[in-house]
Amino acid sequence: MFTTVLLIEKALSDADVELVTTLHGDEPVFFHVVMQPRGKQDELLRAIDDVAFGYLEQAAKEREEPHGQAALSAADQALAHTLHALRNGGAGGAEGAVVDHNPLEGLQDLIKDVSADEVIVLAAPHWVEGLFHRDWASQARHKVGVPVLQLFAQQD
């Protein structure tokens, strides 16, 4: 069985689930999902990214993202939805956790603990962070000894 650590920032759509569960053909994949609530990320950078990609209405709503306990509660629900979708979408299994800190902290330990074969970062495009190689995938590539794949989540 293939073991993947999956870093996400929102619940996976059906298209996202299909994408990650079919990457390895018929080989079963077990997912260890790490989710950071969107409210923990920089609002200004998210708004700039939204404008850069033409999501003007979304940029105006960035301040409405939940923060604090509300963000954690929303993330818990999104994680539960994602784990259920992965299990029902053909994954060999799925477990996960919401982290209230940078999801890259402890990533090396998690990879060793679960004997991960790869890391997949599945998030919305982050133009500014990607430009300066500060996005999760760029940072993870310098920290872990397994392949890191960056995929872009479907937009609502």
PyMOL CGO cylinders between C-alpha atoms (Angstrom):
from pymol import cmd
from pymol.cgo import CYLINDER

trace = [
    CYLINDER, 0.00, 0.00, 0.00, 1.21, 3.48, -0.88, 0.3, 1, 1, 1, 1, 1, 1,
    CYLINDER, 1.21, 3.48, -0.88, 1.26, 6.02, 1.98, 0.3, 1, 1, 1, 1, 1, 1,
    CYLINDER, 1.26, 6.02, 1.98, 0.66, 9.71, 1.29, 0.3, 1, 1, 1, 1, 1, 1,
    CYLINDER, 0.66, 9.71, 1.29, 0.75, 12.72, 3.59, 0.3, 1, 1, 1, 1, 1, 1,
    CYLINDER, 0.75, 12.72, 3.59, -1.81, 15.18, 2.22, 0.3, 1, 1, 1, 1, 1, 1,
    CYLINDER, -1.81, 15.18, 2.22, -1.60, 18.86, 3.22, 0.3, 1, 1, 1, 1, 1, 1,
    CYLINDER, -1.60, 18.86, 3.22, -4.85, 20.78, 2.67, 0.3, 1, 1, 1, 1, 1, 1,
    CYLINDER, -4.85, 20.78, 2.67, -6.49, 24.07, 3.63, 0.3, 1, 1, 1, 1, 1, 1,
    CYLINDER, -6.49, 24.07, 3.63, -10.14, 23.31, 2.85, 0.3, 1, 1, 1, 1, 1, 1,
    CYLINDER, -10.14, 23.31, 2.85, -12.45, 20.34, 2.35, 0.3, 1, 1, 1, 1, 1, 1,
    CYLINDER, -12.45, 20.34, 2.35, -11.73, 18.38, -0.79, 0.3, 1, 1, 1, 1, 1, 1,
    CYLINDER, -11.73, 18.38, -0.79, -14.23, 18.57, -3.64, 0.3, 1, 1, 1, 1, 1, 1,
    CYLINDER, -14.23, 18.57, -3.64, -15.32, 15.44, -5.48, 0.3, 1, 1, 1, 1, 1, 1,
    CYLINDER, -15.32, 15.44, -5.48, -12.89, 16.34, -8.28, 0.3, 1, 1, 1, 1, 1, 1,
    CYLINDER, -12.89, 16.34, -8.28, -10.03, 16.71, -5.75, 0.3, 1, 1, 1, 1, 1, 1,
    CYLINDER, -10.03, 16.71, -5.75, -10.83, 13.31, -4.24, 0.3, 1, 1, 1, 1, 1, 1,
    CYLINDER, -10.83, 13.31, -4.24, -10.89, 11.69, -7.66, 0.3, 1, 1, 1, 1, 1, 1,
    CYLINDER, -10.89, 11.69, -7.66, -7.57, 13.31, -8.55, 0.3, 1, 1, 1, 1, 1, 1,
    CYLINDER, -7.57, 13.31, -8.55, -5.65, 12.15, -5.46, 0.3, 1, 1, 1, 1, 1, 1,
    CYLINDER, -5.65, 12.15, -5.46, -7.19, 8.69, -5.30, 0.3, 1, 1, 1, 1, 1, 1,
    CYLINDER, -7.19, 8.69, -5.30, -6.37, 7.90, -8.94, 0.3, 1, 1, 1, 1, 1, 1,
    CYLINDER, -6.37, 7.90, -8.94, -2.79, 9.18, -9.06, 0.3, 1, 1, 1, 1, 1, 1,
    CYLINDER, -2.79, 9.18, -9.06, -1.35, 5.72, -8.47, 0.3, 1, 1, 1, 1, 1, 1,
    CYLINDER, -1.35, 5.72, -8.47, -3.69, 3.72, -10.67, 0.3, 1, 1, 1, 1, 1, 1,
    CYLINDER, -3.69, 3.72, -10.67, -5.09, 0.64, -8.96, 0.3, 1, 1, 1, 1, 1, 1,
    CYLINDER, -5.09, 0.64, -8.96, -2.58, 0.67, -6.10, 0.3, 1, 1, 1, 1, 1, 1,
    CYLINDER, -2.58, 0.67, -6.10, -4.37, 1.41, -2.81, 0.3, 1, 1, 1, 1, 1, 1,
    CYLINDER, -4.37, 1.41, -2.81, -3.29, 4.61, -1.06, 0.3, 1, 1, 1, 1, 1, 1,
    CYLINDER, -3.29, 4.61, -1.06, -3.56, 5.41, 2.65, 0.3, 1, 1, 1, 1, 1, 1,
    CYLINDER, -3.56, 5.41, 2.65, -3.86, 9.15, 3.33, 0.3, 1, 1, 1, 1, 1, 1,
    CYLINDER, -3.86, 9.15, 3.33, -2.60, 10.99, 6.40, 0.3, 1, 1, 1, 1, 1, 1,
    CYLINDER, -2.60, 10.99, 6.40, -4.33, 14.36, 6.06, 0.3, 1, 1, 1, 1, 1, 1,
    CYLINDER, -4.33, 14.36, 6.06, -2.98, 17.50, 7.72, 0.3, 1, 1, 1, 1, 1, 1,
    CYLINDER, -2.98, 17.50, 7.72, -5.29, 20.50, 7.58, 0.3, 1, 1, 1, 1, 1, 1,
    CYLINDER, -5.29, 20.50, 7.58, -4.60, 24.08, 8.59, 0.3, 1, 1, 1, 1, 1, 1,
    CYLINDER, -4.60, 24.08, 8.59, -7.63, 26.36, 9.04, 0.3, 1, 1, 1, 1, 1, 1,
    CYLINDER, -7.63, 26.36, 9.04, -7.74, 29.13, 6.43, 0.3, 1, 1, 1, 1, 1, 1,
    CYLINDER, -7.74, 29.13, 6.43, -8.16, 31.71, 9.18, 0.3, 1, 1, 1, 1, 1, 1,
    CYLINDER, -8.16, 31.71, 9.18, -4.55, 31.03, 10.23, 0.3, 1, 1, 1, 1, 1, 1,
    CYLINDER, -4.55, 31.03, 10.23, -3.19, 32.19, 6.87, 0.3, 1, 1, 1, 1, 1, 1,
    CYLINDER, -3.19, 32.19, 6.87, -2.33, 35.76, 5.92, 0.3, 1, 1, 1, 1, 1, 1,
    CYLINDER, -2.33, 35.76, 5.92, -5.48, 37.59, 4.75, 0.3, 1, 1, 1, 1, 1, 1,
    CYLINDER, -5.48, 37.59, 4.75, -3.55, 40.11, 2.65, 0.3, 1, 1, 1, 1, 1, 1,
    CYLINDER, -3.55, 40.11, 2.65, -1.66, 37.43, 0.71, 0.3, 1, 1, 1, 1, 1, 1,
    CYLINDER, -1.66, 37.43, 0.71, -4.90, 35.49, 0.13, 0.3, 1, 1, 1, 1, 1, 1,
    CYLINDER, -4.90, 35.49, 0.13, -6.61, 38.66, -1.16, 0.3, 1, 1, 1, 1, 1, 1,
    CYLINDER, -6.61, 38.66, -1.16, -3.70, 39.42, -3.51, 0.3, 1, 1, 1, 1, 1, 1,
    CYLINDER, -3.70, 39.42, -3.51, -3.84, 35.86, -4.82, 0.3, 1, 1, 1, 1, 1, 1,
    CYLINDER, -3.84, 35.86, -4.82, -7.60, 36.16, -5.36, 0.3, 1, 1, 1, 1, 1, 1,
    CYLINDER, -7.60, 36.16, -5.36, -7.14, 39.40, -7.33, 0.3, 1, 1, 1, 1, 1, 1,
    CYLINDER, -7.14, 39.40, -7.33, -4.26, 37.91, -9.36, 0.3, 1, 1, 1, 1, 1, 1,
    CYLINDER, -4.26, 37.91, -9.36, -6.46, 34.97, -10.39, 0.3, 1, 1, 1, 1, 1, 1,
    CYLINDER, -6.46, 34.97, -10.39, -9.50, 37.17, -11.09, 0.3, 1, 1, 1, 1, 1, 1,
    CYLINDER, -9.50, 37.17, -11.09, -11.55, 36.09, -8.07, 0.3, 1, 1, 1, 1, 1, 1,
    CYLINDER, -11.55, 36.09, -8.07, -12.50, 39.66, -7.15, 0.3, 1, 1, 1, 1, 1, 1,
    CYLINDER, -12.50, 39.66, -7.15, -15.63, 38.75, -5.23, 0.3, 1, 1, 1, 1, 1, 1,
    CYLINDER, -15.63, 38.75, -5.23, -13.68, 36.21, -3.18, 0.3, 1, 1, 1, 1, 1, 1,
    CYLINDER, -13.68, 36.21, -3.18, -10.96, 38.81, -2.45, 0.3, 1, 1, 1, 1, 1, 1,
    CYLINDER, -10.96, 38.81, -2.45, -13.57, 41.12, -0.94, 0.3, 1, 1, 1, 1, 1, 1,
    CYLINDER, -13.57, 41.12, -0.94, -14.74, 38.33, 1.38, 0.3, 1, 1, 1, 1, 1, 1,
    CYLINDER, -14.74, 38.33, 1.38, -11.33, 37.37, 2.81, 0.3, 1, 1, 1, 1, 1, 1,
    CYLINDER, -11.33, 37.37, 2.81, -11.97, 39.29, 6.04, 0.3, 1, 1, 1, 1, 1, 1,
    CYLINDER, -11.97, 39.29, 6.04, -15.09, 37.19, 6.57, 0.3, 1, 1, 1, 1, 1, 1,
    CYLINDER, -15.09, 37.19, 6.57, -13.08, 33.97, 7.00, 0.3, 1, 1, 1, 1, 1, 1,
    CYLINDER, -13.08, 33.97, 7.00, -13.58, 32.52, 10.48, 0.3, 1, 1, 1, 1, 1, 1,
    CYLINDER, -13.58, 32.52, 10.48, -10.80, 33.04, 13.03, 0.3, 1, 1, 1, 1, 1, 1,
    CYLINDER, -10.80, 33.04, 13.03, -9.85, 31.46, 16.33, 0.3, 1, 1, 1, 1, 1, 1,
    CYLINDER, -9.85, 31.46, 16.33, -12.16, 28.74, 17.64, 0.3, 1, 1, 1, 1, 1, 1,
    CYLINDER, -12.16, 28.74, 17.64, -14.61, 29.29, 14.78, 0.3, 1, 1, 1, 1, 1, 1,
    CYLINDER, -14.61, 29.29, 14.78, -11.84, 28.53, 12.27, 0.3, 1, 1, 1, 1, 1, 1,
    CYLINDER, -11.84, 28.53, 12.27, -10.90, 25.37, 14.15, 0.3, 1, 1, 1, 1, 1, 1,
    CYLINDER, -10.90, 25.37, 14.15, -14.51, 24.20, 14.28, 0.3, 1, 1, 1, 1, 1, 1,
    CYLINDER, -14.51, 24.20, 14.28, -14.96, 24.83, 10.55, 0.3, 1, 1, 1, 1, 1, 1,
    CYLINDER, -14.96, 24.83, 10.55, -11.69, 23.00, 9.85, 0.3, 1, 1, 1, 1, 1, 1,
    CYLINDER, -11.69, 23.00, 9.85, -12.78, 20.01, 11.96, 0.3, 1, 1, 1, 1, 1, 1,
    CYLINDER, -12.78, 20.01, 11.96, -15.97, 19.74, 9.89, 0.3, 1, 1, 1, 1, 1, 1,
    CYLINDER, -15.97, 19.74, 9.89, -14.04, 20.14, 6.63, 0.3, 1, 1, 1, 1, 1, 1,
    CYLINDER, -14.04, 20.14, 6.63, -11.55, 17.46, 7.71, 0.3, 1, 1, 1, 1, 1, 1,
    CYLINDER, -11.55, 17.46, 7.71, -14.35, 15.04, 8.64, 0.3, 1, 1, 1, 1, 1, 1,
    CYLINDER, -14.35, 15.04, 8.64, -15.94, 15.62, 5.23, 0.3, 1, 1, 1, 1, 1, 1,
    CYLINDER, -15.94, 15.62, 5.23, -12.58, 15.07, 3.49, 0.3, 1, 1, 1, 1, 1, 1,
    CYLINDER, -12.58, 15.07, 3.49, -11.78, 11.85, 5.36, 0.3, 1, 1, 1, 1, 1, 1,
    CYLINDER, -11.78, 11.85, 5.36, -15.24, 10.47, 4.60, 0.3, 1, 1, 1, 1, 1, 1,
    CYLINDER, -15.24, 10.47, 4.60, -14.90, 11.43, 0.92, 0.3, 1, 1, 1, 1, 1, 1,
    CYLINDER, -14.90, 11.43, 0.92, -11.45, 9.83, 0.64, 0.3, 1, 1, 1, 1, 1, 1,
    CYLINDER, -11.45, 9.83, 0.64, -12.61, 6.59, 2.25, 0.3, 1, 1, 1, 1, 1, 1,
    CYLINDER, -12.61, 6.59, 2.25, -15.66, 6.42, 0.00, 0.3, 1, 1, 1, 1, 1, 1,
    CYLINDER, -15.66, 6.42, 0.00, -13.70, 7.57, -3.05, 0.3, 1, 1, 1, 1, 1, 1,
    CYLINDER, -13.70, 7.57, -3.05, -11.40, 4.61, -3.30, 0.3, 1, 1, 1, 1, 1, 1,
    CYLINDER, -11.40, 4.61, -3.30, -8.63, 5.38, -0.84, 0.3, 1, 1, 1, 1, 1, 1,
    CYLINDER, -8.63, 5.38, -0.84, -7.12, 2.47, 1.05, 0.3, 1, 1, 1, 1, 1, 1,
    CYLINDER, -7.12, 2.47, 1.05, -7.84, 4.42, 4.23, 0.3, 1, 1, 1, 1, 1, 1,
    CYLINDER, -7.84, 4.42, 4.23, -7.61, 7.91, 5.65, 0.3, 1, 1, 1, 1, 1, 1,
    CYLINDER, -7.61, 7.91, 5.65, -6.93, 9.60, 8.96, 0.3, 1, 1, 1, 1, 1, 1,
    CYLINDER, -6.93, 9.60, 8.96, -6.05, 13.16, 9.76, 0.3, 1, 1, 1, 1, 1, 1,
    CYLINDER, -6.05, 13.16, 9.76, -5.74, 16.09, 12.07, 0.3, 1, 1, 1, 1, 1, 1,
    CYLINDER, -5.74, 16.09, 12.07, -6.32, 19.83, 12.11, 0.3, 1, 1, 1, 1, 1, 1,
    CYLINDER, -6.32, 19.83, 12.11, -3.22, 21.77, 13.10, 0.3, 1, 1, 1, 1, 1, 1,
    CYLINDER, -3.22, 21.77, 13.10, -3.30, 25.19, 14.70, 0.3, 1, 1, 1, 1, 1, 1,
    CYLINDER, -3.30, 25.19, 14.70, 0.20, 26.03, 13.50, 0.3, 1, 1, 1, 1, 1, 1,
    CYLINDER, 0.20, 26.03, 13.50, 2.25, 25.87, 10.31, 0.3, 1, 1, 1, 1, 1, 1,
    CYLINDER, 2.25, 25.87, 10.31, 1.53, 22.40, 8.88, 0.3, 1, 1, 1, 1, 1, 1,
    CYLINDER, 1.53, 22.40, 8.88, 5.18, 22.02, 7.91, 0.3, 1, 1, 1, 1, 1, 1,
    CYLINDER, 5.18, 22.02, 7.91, 6.17, 21.92, 11.58, 0.3, 1, 1, 1, 1, 1, 1,
    CYLINDER, 6.17, 21.92, 11.58, 6.52, 18.27, 12.47, 0.3, 1, 1, 1, 1, 1, 1,
    CYLINDER, 6.52, 18.27, 12.47, 6.17, 17.15, 8.85, 0.3, 1, 1, 1, 1, 1, 1,
    CYLINDER, 6.17, 17.15, 8.85, 9.47, 15.24, 8.90, 0.3, 1, 1, 1, 1, 1, 1,
    CYLINDER, 9.47, 15.24, 8.90, 8.44, 13.40, 12.07, 0.3, 1, 1, 1, 1, 1, 1,
    CYLINDER, 8.44, 13.40, 12.07, 5.04, 12.51, 10.59, 0.3, 1, 1, 1, 1, 1, 1,
    CYLINDER, 5.04, 12.51, 10.59, 6.66, 11.18, 7.41, 0.3, 1, 1, 1, 1, 1, 1,
    CYLINDER, 6.66, 11.18, 7.41, 8.96, 8.98, 9.47, 0.3, 1, 1, 1, 1, 1, 1,
    CYLINDER, 8.96, 8.98, 9.47, 6.19, 7.84, 11.84, 0.3, 1, 1, 1, 1, 1, 1,
    CYLINDER, 6.19, 7.84, 11.84, 3.87, 6.71, 9.04, 0.3, 1, 1, 1, 1, 1, 1,
    CYLINDER, 3.87, 6.71, 9.04, 6.61, 5.66, 6.57, 0.3, 1, 1, 1, 1, 1, 1,
    CYLINDER, 6.61, 5.66, 6.57, 5.17, 8.01, 3.95, 0.3, 1, 1, 1, 1, 1, 1,
    CYLINDER, 5.17, 8.01, 3.95, 6.12, 7.53, 0.32, 0.3, 1, 1, 1, 1, 1, 1,
    CYLINDER, 6.12, 7.53, 0.32, 5.21, 11.06, -0.73, 0.3, 1, 1, 1, 1, 1, 1,
    CYLINDER, 5.21, 11.06, -0.73, 3.71, 14.39, 0.28, 0.3, 1, 1, 1, 1, 1, 1,
    CYLINDER, 3.71, 14.39, 0.28, 0.91, 15.98, -1.72, 0.3, 1, 1, 1, 1, 1, 1,
    CYLINDER, 0.91, 15.98, -1.72, 0.11, 19.64, -1.18, 0.3, 1, 1, 1, 1, 1, 1,
    CYLINDER, 0.11, 19.64, -1.18, -3.43, 20.25, -2.42, 0.3, 1, 1, 1, 1, 1, 1,
    CYLINDER, -3.43, 20.25, -2.42, -4.34, 23.90, -1.99, 0.3, 1, 1, 1, 1, 1, 1,
    CYLINDER, -4.34, 23.90, -1.99, -5.55, 26.90, -3.92, 0.3, 1, 1, 1, 1, 1, 1,
    CYLINDER, -5.55, 26.90, -3.92, -2.84, 28.55, -6.00, 0.3, 1, 1, 1, 1, 1, 1,
    CYLINDER, -2.84, 28.55, -6.00, -0.81, 30.98, -3.91, 0.3, 1, 1, 1, 1, 1, 1,
    CYLINDER, -0.81, 30.98, -3.91, 0.78, 33.26, -6.47, 0.3, 1, 1, 1, 1, 1, 1,
    CYLINDER, 0.78, 33.26, -6.47, 2.72, 35.55, -4.12, 0.3, 1, 1, 1, 1, 1, 1,
    CYLINDER, 2.72, 35.55, -4.12, 4.03, 32.78, -1.88, 0.3, 1, 1, 1, 1, 1, 1,
    CYLINDER, 4.03, 32.78, -1.88, 4.87, 30.60, -4.89, 0.3, 1, 1, 1, 1, 1, 1,
    CYLINDER, 4.87, 30.60, -4.89, 6.76, 33.43, -6.56, 0.3, 1, 1, 1, 1, 1, 1,
    CYLINDER, 6.76, 33.43, -6.56, 9.08, 33.66, -3.55, 0.3, 1, 1, 1, 1, 1, 1,
    CYLINDER, 9.08, 33.66, -3.55, 9.09, 29.87, -2.91, 0.3, 1, 1, 1, 1, 1, 1,
    CYLINDER, 9.09, 29.87, -2.91, 7.35, 30.34, 0.44, 0.3, 1, 1, 1, 1, 1, 1,
    CYLINDER, 7.35, 30.34, 0.44, 4.39, 28.10, -0.38, 0.3, 1, 1, 1, 1, 1, 1,
    CYLINDER, 4.39, 28.10, -0.38, 3.97, 24.77, 1.42, 0.3, 1, 1, 1, 1, 1, 1,
    CYLINDER, 3.97, 24.77, 1.42, 5.27, 22.64, -1.47, 0.3, 1, 1, 1, 1, 1, 1,
    CYLINDER, 5.27, 22.64, -1.47, 8.44, 24.69, -1.99, 0.3, 1, 1, 1, 1, 1, 1,
    CYLINDER, 8.44, 24.69, -1.99, 9.22, 24.66, 1.72, 0.3, 1, 1, 1, 1, 1, 1,
    CYLINDER, 9.22, 24.66, 1.72, 8.44, 20.96, 2.12, 0.3, 1, 1, 1, 1, 1, 1,
    CYLINDER, 8.44, 20.96, 2.12, 10.80, 20.02, -0.70, 0.3, 1, 1, 1, 1, 1, 1,
    CYLINDER, 10.80, 20.02, -0.70, 13.67, 21.34, 1.40, 0.3, 1, 1, 1, 1, 1, 1,
    CYLINDER, 13.67, 21.34, 1.40, 12.61, 19.53, 4.58, 0.3, 1, 1, 1, 1, 1, 1,
    CYLINDER, 12.61, 19.53, 4.58, 11.61, 16.01, 3.64, 0.3, 1, 1, 1, 1, 1, 1,
    CYLINDER, 11.61, 16.01, 3.64, 13.30, 13.09, 1.96, 0.3, 1, 1, 1, 1, 1, 1,
    CYLINDER, 13.30, 13.09, 1.96, 10.30, 11.99, -0.11, 0.3, 1, 1, 1, 1, 1, 1,
    CYLINDER, 10.30, 11.99, -0.11, 8.80, 13.41, -3.32, 0.3, 1, 1, 1, 1, 1, 1,
    CYLINDER, 8.80, 13.41, -3.32, 6.54, 16.45, -2.87, 0.3, 1, 1, 1, 1, 1, 1,
    CYLINDER, 6.54, 16.45, -2.87, 3.78, 16.99, -5.42, 0.3, 1, 1, 1, 1, 1, 1,
    CYLINDER, 3.78, 16.99, -5.42, 1.89, 20.28, -5.61, 0.3, 1, 1, 1, 1, 1, 1,
    CYLINDER, 1.89, 20.28, -5.61, -1.66, 20.12, -6.95, 0.3, 1, 1, 1, 1, 1, 1,
    CYLINDER, -1.66, 20.12, -6.95, -4.19, 22.90, -7.18, 0.3, 1, 1, 1, 1, 1, 1,
    CYLINDER, -4.19, 22.90, -7.18, -7.55, 22.40, -5.49, 0.3, 1, 1, 1, 1, 1, 1,
    CYLINDER, -7.55, 22.40, -5.49, -10.72, 22.99, -7.44, 0.3, 1, 1, 1, 1, 1, 1,
    CYLINDER, -10.72, 22.99, -7.44, -12.15, 26.47, -6.90, 0.3, 1, 1, 1, 1, 1, 1,
    CYLINDER, -12.15, 26.47, -6.90, -15.76, 26.92, -5.79, 0.3, 1, 1, 1, 1, 1, 1,
]
cmd.load_cgo(trace, "trace")
